[in-house]
Amino acid sequence: MKGIFISCNQALLDEVMTAMKEIGVRGYTSWEEVQGCGLEGEPHTGEAAWPTLNSALLVFTDDEKAVKLMEELKIIDQRSPKLGIRGFKWDVEGTF
């Protein structure tokens, strides 16, 4: 099993959720309004100077679906590189 943390511009959340649905990824927790700043680009703080915000998801799925989701996240990023999206994947050692 894999865990994937996704942080993206709010404008990309629908695309991410659509990709998850098409792949069959069901297990997730989402935060619709989070602040952040990547290594490049503008911060997303929701303030007057930087009015955009991010969304975040924590996803748990099997290894095969995790690979497909990471591929889709990369495609979403390539279509809209200035908006910003990142996915971070790691092994989940256990659950109950």
N, CA, C and O atoms as CSV, one atom per row, in Angstrom:
chain,resi,resn,atom,element,x,y,z
A,1,MET,N,N,0.843,-1.177,0.000
A,1,MET,CA,C,0.000,0.000,0.000
A,1,MET,C,C,0.883,1.233,0.000
A,1,MET,O,O,1.965,1.241,0.587
A,2,LYS,N,N,0.405,2.274,-0.668
A,2,LYS,CA,C,1.135,3.542,-0.756
A,2,LYS,C,C,0.298,4.673,-0.180
A,2,LYS,O,O,-0.932,4.648,-0.221
A,3,GLY,N,N,0.989,5.654,0.352
A,3,GLY,CA,C,0.384,6.911,0.748
A,3,GLY,C,C,0.880,7.982,-0.201
A,3,GLY,O,O,2.059,8.003,-0.555
A,4,ILE,N,N,-0.006,8.868,-0.616
A,4,ILE,CA,C,0.381,9.974,-1.489
A,4,ILE,C,C,-0.178,11.261,-0.896
A,4,ILE,O,O,-1.383,11.383,-0.672
A,5,PHE,N,N,0.711,12.220,-0.645
A,5,PHE,CA,C,0.274,13.551,-0.229
A,5,PHE,C,C,0.285,14.419,-1.476
A,5,PHE,O,O,1.296,14.511,-2.172
A,6,ILE,N,N,-0.842,15.053,-1.753
A,6,ILE,CA,C,-0.980,15.916,-2.928
A,6,ILE,C,C,-1.274,17.331,-2.456
A,6,ILE,O,O,-2.191,17.552,-1.666
A,7,SER,N,N,-0.497,18.280,-2.940
A,7,SER,CA,C,-0.751,19.693,-2.702
A,7,SER,C,C,-0.890,20.354,-4.057
A,7,SER,O,O,-0.027,20.198,-4.921
A,8,CYS,N,N,-1.982,21.099,-4.250
A,8,CYS,CA,C,-2.214,21.709,-5.558
A,8,CYS,C,C,-2.993,23.010,-5.414
A,8,CYS,O,O,-3.695,23.232,-4.427
A,9,ASN,N,N,-2.852,23.855,-6.415
A,9,ASN,CA,C,-3.681,25.043,-6.509
A,9,ASN,C,C,-5.144,24.600,-6.492
A,9,ASN,O,O,-5.494,23.597,-7.114
A,10,GLN,N,N,-5.996,25.340,-5.786
A,10,GLN,CA,C,-7.418,24.982,-5.698
A,10,GLN,C,C,-8.064,24.783,-7.067
A,10,GLN,O,O,-8.987,23.982,-7.213
A,11,ALA,N,N,-7.582,25.502,-8.053
A,11,ALA,CA,C,-8.160,25.394,-9.399
A,11,ALA,C,C,-7.954,24.009,-10.007
A,11,ALA,O,O,-8.637,23.652,-10.968
A,12,LEU,N,N,-7.025,23.226,-9.464
A,12,LEU,CA,C,-6.739,21.894,-10.001
A,12,LEU,C,C,-7.444,20.769,-9.243
A,12,LEU,O,O,-7.365,19.611,-9.653
A,13,LEU,N,N,-8.126,21.086,-8.155
A,13,LEU,CA,C,-8.708,20.042,-7.313
A,13,LEU,C,C,-9.703,19.165,-8.066
A,13,LEU,O,O,-9.691,17.945,-7.896
A,14,ASP,N,N,-10.550,19.748,-8.883
A,14,ASP,CA,C,-11.517,18.942,-9.638
A,14,ASP,C,C,-10.809,17.965,-10.578
A,14,ASP,O,O,-11.238,16.820,-10.719
A,15,GLU,N,N,-9.736,18.409,-11.217
A,15,GLU,CA,C,-8.988,17.515,-12.104
A,15,GLU,C,C,-8.375,16.352,-11.338
A,15,GLU,O,O,-8.383,15.214,-11.808
A,16,VAL,N,N,-7.846,16.643,-10.164
A,16,VAL,CA,C,-7.247,15.601,-9.334
A,16,VAL,C,C,-8.314,14.601,-8.896
A,16,VAL,O,O,-8.104,13.390,-8.972
A,17,MET,N,N,-9.447,15.103,-8.443
A,17,MET,CA,C,-10.532,14.218,-7.998
A,17,MET,C,C,-11.068,13.367,-9.157
A,17,MET,O,O,-11.398,12.196,-8.966
A,18,THR,N,N,-11.153,13.949,-10.348
A,18,THR,CA,C,-11.592,13.197,-11.525
A,18,THR,C,C,-10.595,12.085,-11.842
A,18,THR,O,O,-10.996,10.954,-12.116
A,19,ALA,N,N,-9.310,12.397,-11.807
A,19,ALA,CA,C,-8.280,11.386,-12.061
A,19,ALA,C,C,-8.373,10.258,-11.046
A,19,ALA,O,O,-8.272,9.086,-11.407
A,20,MET,N,N,-8.564,10.606,-9.776
A,20,MET,CA,C,-8.682,9.586,-8.734
A,20,MET,C,C,-9.876,8.675,-9.002
A,20,MET,O,O,-9.777,7.455,-8.874
A,21,LYS,N,N,-10.990,9.271,-9.372
A,21,LYS,CA,C,-12.202,8.486,-9.640
A,21,LYS,C,C,-11.985,7.549,-10.827
A,21,LYS,O,O,-12.357,6.377,-10.770
A,22,GLU,N,N,-11.385,8.060,-11.897
A,22,GLU,CA,C,-11.152,7.241,-13.091
A,22,GLU,C,C,-10.207,6.074,-12.817
A,22,GLU,O,O,-10.360,5.001,-13.400
A,23,ILE,N,N,-9.232,6.278,-11.934
A,23,ILE,CA,C,-8.271,5.235,-11.588
A,23,ILE,C,C,-8.873,4.249,-10.580
A,23,ILE,O,O,-8.455,3.094,-10.501
A,24,GLY,N,N,-9.853,4.719,-9.819
A,24,GLY,CA,C,-10.465,3.870,-8.801
A,24,GLY,C,C,-9.882,4.065,-7.415
A,24,GLY,O,O,-9.991,3.186,-6.560
A,25,VAL,N,N,-9.264,5.211,-7.193
A,25,VAL,CA,C,-8.720,5.542,-5.878
A,25,VAL,C,C,-9.853,6.071,-5.009
A,25,VAL,O,O,-10.502,7.058,-5.356
A,26,ARG,N,N,-10.088,5.410,-3.876
A,26,ARG,CA,C,-11.203,5.806,-3.017
A,26,ARG,C,C,-10.768,6.362,-1.667
A,26,ARG,O,O,-11.423,7.263,-1.143
A,27,GLY,N,N,-9.703,5.862,-1.099
A,27,GLY,CA,C,-9.313,6.251,0.255
A,27,GLY,C,C,-8.538,7.544,0.294
A,27,GLY,O,O,-7.384,7.592,-0.133
A,28,TYR,N,N,-9.154,8.594,0.800
A,28,TYR,CA,C,-8.456,9.878,0.882
A,28,TYR,C,C,-9.063,10.759,1.967
A,28,TYR,O,O,-10.193,10.548,2.409
A,29,THR,N,N,-8.289,11.739,2.376
A,29,THR,CA,C,-8.738,12.837,3.230
A,29,THR,C,C,-8.326,14.117,2.516
A,29,THR,O,O,-7.224,14.198,1.973
A,30,SER,N,N,-9.203,15.118,2.512
A,30,SER,CA,C,-8.850,16.363,1.804
A,30,SER,C,C,-9.027,17.577,2.697
A,30,SER,O,O,-9.859,17.607,3.603
A,31,TRP,N,N,-8.223,18.556,2.407
A,31,TRP,CA,C,-8.306,19.881,3.015
A,31,TRP,C,C,-8.462,20.850,1.854
A,31,TRP,O,O,-7.581,20.922,0.997
A,32,GLU,N,N,-9.553,21.591,1.802
A,32,GLU,CA,C,-9.828,22.422,0.631
A,32,GLU,C,C,-9.113,23.762,0.636
A,32,GLU,O,O,-8.895,24.341,-0.428
A,33,GLU,N,N,-8.743,24.268,1.798
A,33,GLU,CA,C,-8.072,25.569,1.849
A,33,GLU,C,C,-6.833,25.481,2.730
A,33,GLU,O,O,-6.920,25.504,3.958
A,34,VAL,N,N,-5.675,25.378,2.073
A,34,VAL,CA,C,-4.414,25.372,2.801
A,34,VAL,C,C,-3.481,26.399,2.171
A,34,VAL,O,O,-3.564,26.691,0.977
A,35,GLN,N,N,-2.602,26.935,2.993
A,35,GLN,CA,C,-1.621,27.899,2.513
A,35,GLN,C,C,-0.324,27.162,2.216
A,35,GLN,O,O,-0.047,26.113,2.796
A,36,GLY,N,N,0.462,27.718,1.312
A,36,GLY,CA,C,1.749,27.101,1.027
A,36,GLY,C,C,2.527,27.846,-0.028
A,36,GLY,O,O,2.027,28.754,-0.692
A,37,CYS,N,N,3.776,27.425,-0.157
A,37,CYS,CA,C,4.652,27.988,-1.168
A,37,CYS,C,C,5.622,26.898,-1.600
A,37,CYS,O,O,6.273,26.273,-0.763
A,38,GLY,N,N,5.717,26.672,-2.893
A,38,GLY,CA,C,6.644,25.688,-3.418
A,38,GLY,C,C,8.037,26.277,-3.553
A,38,GLY,O,O,8.297,27.408,-3.144
A,39,LEU,N,N,8.925,25.488,-4.136
A,39,LEU,CA,C,10.297,25.940,-4.329
A,39,LEU,C,C,10.400,27.020,-5.394
A,39,LEU,O,O,11.369,27.779,-5.423
A,40,GLU,N,N,9.397,27.091,-6.271
A,40,GLU,CA,C,9.351,28.104,-7.324
A,40,GLU,C,C,7.968,28.739,-7.322
A,40,GLU,O,O,7.030,28.187,-6.746
A,41,GLY,N,N,7.838,29.874,-7.950
A,41,GLY,CA,C,6.531,30.503,-8.097
A,41,GLY,C,C,6.123,31.322,-6.885
A,41,GLY,O,O,6.898,31.549,-5.956
A,42,GLU,N,N,4.883,31.748,-6.939
A,42,GLU,CA,C,4.344,32.635,-5.913
A,42,GLU,C,C,3.734,31.845,-4.755
A,42,GLU,O,O,3.275,30.719,-4.947
A,43,PRO,N,N,3.727,32.424,-3.561
A,43,PRO,CA,C,3.060,31.759,-2.445
A,43,PRO,C,C,1.544,31.756,-2.640
A,43,PRO,O,O,1.002,32.576,-3.381
A,44,HIS,N,N,0.883,30.846,-1.982
A,44,HIS,CA,C,-0.576,30.740,-2.020
A,44,HIS,C,C,-1.048,30.908,-0.579
A,44,HIS,O,O,-1.149,29.938,0.172
A,45,THR,N,N,-1.339,32.166,-0.202
A,45,THR,CA,C,-1.650,32.452,1.201
A,45,THR,C,C,-3.071,32.961,1.434
A,45,THR,O,O,-3.493,33.101,2.582
A,46,GLY,N,N,-3.811,33.238,0.364
A,46,GLY,CA,C,-5.174,33.730,0.520
A,46,GLY,C,C,-5.257,35.183,0.956
A,46,GLY,O,O,-6.345,35.667,1.270
A,47,GLU,N,N,-4.133,35.890,0.983
A,47,GLU,CA,C,-4.105,37.294,1.383
A,47,GLU,C,C,-4.218,38.184,0.141
A,47,GLU,O,O,-4.166,37.697,-0.989
A,48,ALA,N,N,-4.369,39.470,0.361
A,48,ALA,CA,C,-4.556,40.408,-0.749
A,48,ALA,C,C,-3.408,40.330,-1.764
A,48,ALA,O,O,-3.648,40.358,-2.971
A,49,ALA,N,N,-2.179,40.233,-1.285
A,49,ALA,CA,C,-1.027,40.195,-2.187
A,49,ALA,C,C,-0.919,38.857,-2.917
A,49,ALA,O,O,-0.481,38.815,-4.066
A,50,TRP,N,N,-1.310,37.773,-2.267
A,50,TRP,CA,C,-1.240,36.417,-2.831
A,50,TRP,C,C,-2.579,35.736,-2.596
A,50,TRP,O,O,-2.688,34.899,-1.700
A,51,PRO,N,N,-3.607,36.075,-3.382
A,51,PRO,CA,C,-4.979,35.661,-3.057
A,51,PRO,C,C,-5.319,34.185,-3.286
A,51,PRO,O,O,-6.333,33.713,-2.773
A,52,THR,N,N,-4.512,33.454,-4.028
A,52,THR,CA,C,-4.857,32.053,-4.275
A,52,THR,C,C,-4.543,31.187,-3.060
A,52,THR,O,O,-3.718,31.541,-2.218
A,53,LEU,N,N,-5.211,30.059,-2.991
A,53,LEU,CA,C,-4.972,29.071,-1.938
A,53,LEU,C,C,-4.737,27.717,-2.587
A,53,LEU,O,O,-5.031,27.515,-3.765
A,54,ASN,N,N,-4.208,26.805,-1.807
A,54,ASN,CA,C,-4.016,25.429,-2.252
A,54,ASN,C,C,-5.091,24.540,-1.650
A,54,ASN,O,O,-5.822,24.937,-0.743
A,55,SER,N,N,-5.165,23.344,-2.173
A,55,SER,CA,C,-5.909,22.252,-1.571
A,55,SER,C,C,-4.913,21.137,-1.333
A,55,SER,O,O,-3.867,21.085,-1.980
A,56,ALA,N,N,-5.231,20.243,-0.407
A,56,ALA,CA,C,-4.339,19.122,-0.116
A,56,ALA,C,C,-5.162,17.861,0.060
A,56,ALA,O,O,-6.295,17.899,0.538
A,57,LEU,N,N,-4.570,16.744,-0.336
A,57,LEU,CA,C,-5.195,15.440,-0.155
A,57,LEU,C,C,-4.153,14.470,0.371
A,57,LEU,O,O,-2.983,14.525,-0.006
A,58,LEU,N,N,-4.594,13.593,1.237
A,58,LEU,CA,C,-3.782,12.475,1.684
A,58,LEU,C,C,-4.504,11.232,1.210
A,58,LEU,O,O,-5.618,10.942,1.644
A,59,VAL,N,N,-3.859,10.500,0.314
A,59,VAL,CA,C,-4.479,9.383,-0.397
A,59,VAL,C,C,-3.794,8.080,0.013
A,59,VAL,O,O,-2.574,8.039,0.168
A,60,PHE,N,N,-4.575,7.022,0.189
A,60,PHE,CA,C,-4.039,5.686,0.443
A,60,PHE,C,C,-4.637,4.726,-0.568
A,60,PHE,O,O,-5.856,4.635,-0.715
A,61,THR,N,N,-3.755,4.004,-1.270
A,61,THR,CA,C,-4.218,3.096,-2.315
A,61,THR,C,C,-3.179,2.008,-2.550
A,61,THR,O,O,-2.080,2.053,-1.998
A,62,ASP,N,N,-3.540,1.034,-3.376
A,62,ASP,CA,C,-2.590,-0.037,-3.675
A,62,ASP,C,C,-1.486,0.484,-4.593
A,62,ASP,O,O,-1.598,1.561,-5.179
A,63,ASP,N,N,-0.427,-0.301,-4.702
A,63,ASP,CA,C,0.770,0.131,-5.430
A,63,ASP,C,C,0.481,0.475,-6.890
A,63,ASP,O,O,0.969,1.487,-7.394
A,64,GLU,N,N,-0.301,-0.350,-7.569
A,64,GLU,CA,C,-0.591,-0.139,-8.992
A,64,GLU,C,C,-1.357,1.164,-9.228
A,64,GLU,O,O,-1.028,1.925,-10.139
A,65,LYS,N,N,-2.368,1.416,-8.414
A,65,LYS,CA,C,-3.137,2.658,-8.566
A,65,LYS,C,C,-2.298,3.877,-8.192
A,65,LYS,O,O,-2.485,4.959,-8.748
A,66,ALA,N,N,-1.376,3.698,-7.250
A,66,ALA,CA,C,-0.506,4.806,-6.852
A,66,ALA,C,C,0.379,5.238,-8.014
A,66,ALA,O,O,0.573,6.433,-8.238
A,67,VAL,N,N,0.914,4.272,-8.751
A,67,VAL,CA,C,1.742,4.591,-9.914
A,67,VAL,C,C,0.916,5.356,-10.941
A,67,VAL,O,O,1.370,6.367,-11.477
A,68,LYS,N,N,-0.287,4.880,-11.214
A,68,LYS,CA,C,-1.158,5.547,-12.190
A,68,LYS,C,C,-1.511,6.964,-11.740
A,68,LYS,O,O,-1.518,7.890,-12.552
A,69,LEU,N,N,-1.804,7.134,-10.452
A,69,LEU,CA,C,-2.165,8.459,-9.951
A,69,LEU,C,C,-0.989,9.419,-10.067
A,69,LEU,O,O,-1.174,10.567,-10.471
A,70,MET,N,N,0.213,8.975,-9.721
A,70,MET,CA,C,1.380,9.851,-9.843
A,70,MET,C,C,1.604,10.256,-11.303
A,70,MET,O,O,1.986,11.394,-11.580
A,71,GLU,N,N,1.371,9.337,-12.227
A,71,GLU,CA,C,1.485,9.665,-13.648
A,71,GLU,C,C,0.464,10.726,-14.044
A,71,GLU,O,O,0.788,11.660,-14.778
A,72,GLU,N,N,-0.765,10.585,-13.562
A,72,GLU,CA,C,-1.814,11.567,-13.876
A,72,GLU,C,C,-1.496,12.927,-13.263
A,72,GLU,O,O,-1.754,13.956,-13.886
A,73,LEU,N,N,-0.941,12.948,-12.055
A,73,LEU,CA,C,-0.567,14.221,-11.425
A,73,LEU,C,C,0.478,14.940,-12.269
A,73,LEU,O,O,0.427,16.160,-12.421
A,74,LYS,N,N,1.412,14.194,-12.811
A,74,LYS,CA,C,2.441,14.791,-13.674
A,74,LYS,C,C,1.815,15.380,-14.936
A,74,LYS,O,O,2.206,16.461,-15.376
A,75,ILE,N,N,0.850,14.676,-15.516
A,75,ILE,CA,C,0.153,15.181,-16.711
A,75,ILE,C,C,-0.604,16.470,-16.378
A,75,ILE,O,O,-0.559,17.431,-17.145
A,76,ILE,N,N,-1.296,16.492,-15.244
A,76,ILE,CA,C,-2.022,17.695,-14.812
A,76,ILE,C,C,-1.047,18.855,-14.655
A,76,ILE,O,O,-1.344,19.974,-15.072
A,77,ASP,N,N,0.104,18.602,-14.063
A,77,ASP,CA,C,1.109,19.650,-13.873
A,77,ASP,C,C,1.622,20.157,-15.210
A,77,ASP,O,O,1.823,21.360,-15.373
A,78,GLN,N,N,1.841,19.263,-16.174
A,78,GLN,CA,C,2.342,19.671,-17.487
A,78,GLN,C,C,1.332,20.529,-18.242
A,78,GLN,O,O,1.716,21.412,-19.009
A,79,ARG,N,N,0.033,20.271,-18.025
A,79,ARG,CA,C,-1.000,21.080,-18.695
A,79,ARG,C,C,-1.106,22.477,-18.096
A,79,ARG,O,O,-1.435,23.429,-18.804
A,80,SER,N,N,-0.835,22.609,-16.814
A,80,SER,CA,C,-0.983,23.902,-16.116
A,80,SER,C,C,0.202,24.132,-15.182
A,80,SER,O,O,0.016,24.180,-13.966
A,81,PRO,N,N,1.406,24.273,-15.714
A,81,PRO,CA,C,2.591,24.336,-14.850
A,81,PRO,C,C,2.649,25.544,-13.920
A,81,PRO,O,O,3.296,25.481,-12.875
A,82,LYS,N,N,1.997,26.622,-14.272
A,82,LYS,CA,C,2.053,27.818,-13.419
A,82,LYS,C,C,1.126,27.743,-12.211
A,82,LYS,O,O,1.307,28.489,-11.248
A,83,LEU,N,N,0.133,26.850,-12.248
A,83,LEU,CA,C,-0.787,26.736,-11.116
A,83,LEU,C,C,-0.135,26.022,-9.941
A,83,LEU,O,O,-0.295,26.448,-8.797
A,84,GLY,N,N,0.578,24.975,-10.195
A,84,GLY,CA,C,1.308,24.266,-9.151
A,84,GLY,C,C,0.585,23.055,-8.594
A,84,GLY,O,O,-0.539,23.157,-8.103
A,85,ILE,N,N,1.242,21.906,-8.675
A,85,ILE,CA,C,0.758,20.666,-8.074
A,85,ILE,C,C,1.973,19.785,-7.786
A,85,ILE,O,O,2.902,19.716,-8.591
A,86,ARG,N,N,1.959,19.121,-6.644
A,86,ARG,CA,C,3.019,18.186,-6.289
A,86,ARG,C,C,2.393,16.973,-5.609
A,86,ARG,O,O,1.426,17.087,-4.857
A,87,GLY,N,N,2.971,15.813,-5.894
A,87,GLY,CA,C,2.574,14.581,-5.242
A,87,GLY,C,C,3.805,13.946,-4.616
A,87,GLY,O,O,4.869,13.897,-5.233
A,88,PHE,N,N,3.657,13.459,-3.388
A,88,PHE,CA,C,4.748,12.825,-2.650
A,88,PHE,C,C,4.267,11.438,-2.233
A,88,PHE,O,O,3.250,11.311,-1.551
A,89,LYS,N,N,4.998,10.396,-2.645
A,89,LYS,CA,C,4.545,9.018,-2.439
A,89,LYS,C,C,5.485,8.287,-1.488
A,89,LYS,O,O,6.703,8.448,-1.564
A,90,TRP,N,N,4.920,7.488,-0.597
A,90,TRP,CA,C,5.740,6.663,0.293
A,90,TRP,C,C,5.023,5.358,0.612
A,90,TRP,O,O,3.818,5.222,0.402
A,91,ASP,N,N,5.800,4.395,1.129
A,91,ASP,CA,C,5.239,3.097,1.529
A,91,ASP,C,C,4.479,3.231,2.843
A,91,ASP,O,O,4.922,3.914,3.767
A,92,VAL,N,N,3.342,2.575,2.908
A,92,VAL,CA,C,2.561,2.492,4.141
A,92,VAL,C,C,2.792,1.091,4.693
A,92,VAL,O,O,2.494,0.099,4.027
A,93,GLU,N,N,3.318,1.012,5.903
A,93,GLU,CA,C,3.705,-0.280,6.449
A,93,GLU,C,C,2.577,-1.030,7.135
A,93,GLU,O,O,2.670,-2.242,7.330
A,94,GLY,N,N,1.535,-0.345,7.495
A,94,GLY,CA,C,0.447,-1.049,8.161
A,94,GLY,C,C,-0.790,-0.194,8.313
A,94,GLY,O,O,-0.740,1.034,8.240
A,95,THR,N,N,-1.886,-0.864,8.523
A,95,THR,CA,C,-3.181,-0.202,8.745
A,95,THR,C,C,-4.055,-1.156,9.529
A,95,THR,O,O,-3.754,-2.347,9.613
A,96,PHE,N,N,-5.114,-0.661,10.094
A,96,PHE,CA,C,-6.046,-1.544,10.791
A,96,PHE,C,C,-7.457,-1.159,10.480
A,96,PHE,O,O,-8.392,-1.787,10.975
